Amino acid sequence: MTESQQQWYNRQAIERLAQHIPFEQDKSVKAELIEMLRGLVIHNGRDIDPEHFGFEARTELIRLGLWHRIGK
């Protein structure tokens, strides 16, 4: 499946947030980032092919219980 430009942007946002969260030291910022990630996944995750995600992002999405919302 080929990604649209919007799907690519959404996936990039989800992937970068997911990769950053484990390294965030400030607990309040970390909680805010998790909520942002959750919102992005809930609103856009179904339209994104799970095969396009890298290992780190996939691992974090699984840890946060969001992976099941990626893809159809």
C-alpha positions in Angstrom: 0.0 0.0 0.0 1.3 3.4 -0.9 1.0 6.2 1.6 -0.6 9.5 0.8 1.3 12.6 1.8 -1.0 13.1 4.8 -0.6 9.5 5.9 3.2 10.0 5.7 3.0 13.1 7.9 0.8 11.4 10.4 3.1 8.4 10.6 6.1 10.6 10.9 4.5 12.5 13.8 3.5 9.2 15.5 6.8 7.6 15.0 8.9 10.5 16.2 6.8 11.0 19.3 7.0 7.3 20.1 10.7 7.3 19.7 11.2 10.3 21.9 9.0 9.4 24.8 11.3 6.8 26.4 14.1 9.4 26.7 12.0 12.2 28.1 13.1 12.9 31.7 10.4 15.4 32.8 7.4 13.4 34.0 4.8 16.1 33.2 6.3 16.6 29.7 6.3 12.8 29.2 2.6 12.5 30.2 1.8 15.3 27.8 3.7 13.6 24.9 1.9 10.3 25.6 -1.5 12.1 25.4 -0.5 13.8 22.1 0.6 10.4 20.8 -2.6 8.8 21.9 -4.7 11.4 20.1 -2.7 11.1 16.9 -3.0 7.3 17.0 -6.8 7.4 17.8 -7.5 9.8 15.0 -5.1 8.6 12.3 -3.8 5.2 13.2 -6.3 3.1 11.3 -5.1 4.7 8.0 -1.5 3.8 8.5 0.1 0.6 7.3 1.8 -1.0 10.4 4.6 -2.3 8.1 5.9 1.3 7.7 6.8 1.6 11.4 10.3 1.1 12.7 11.2 -1.2 15.6 11.6 1.6 18.3 8.3 3.2 17.5 6.5 -0.2 17.3 7.9 -1.2 20.6 6.8 2.0 22.3 3.3 1.8 20.8 3.0 -1.8 22.0 4.2 -0.7 25.5 1.6 2.1 25.6 -1.2 -0.2 24.4 -1.7 1.7 21.2 -0.3 -0.8 18.6 -3.7 -2.4 18.1 -5.0 0.9 16.7 -2.5 1.0 13.9 -3.8 -0.3 10.6 -7.1 -1.8 9.6 
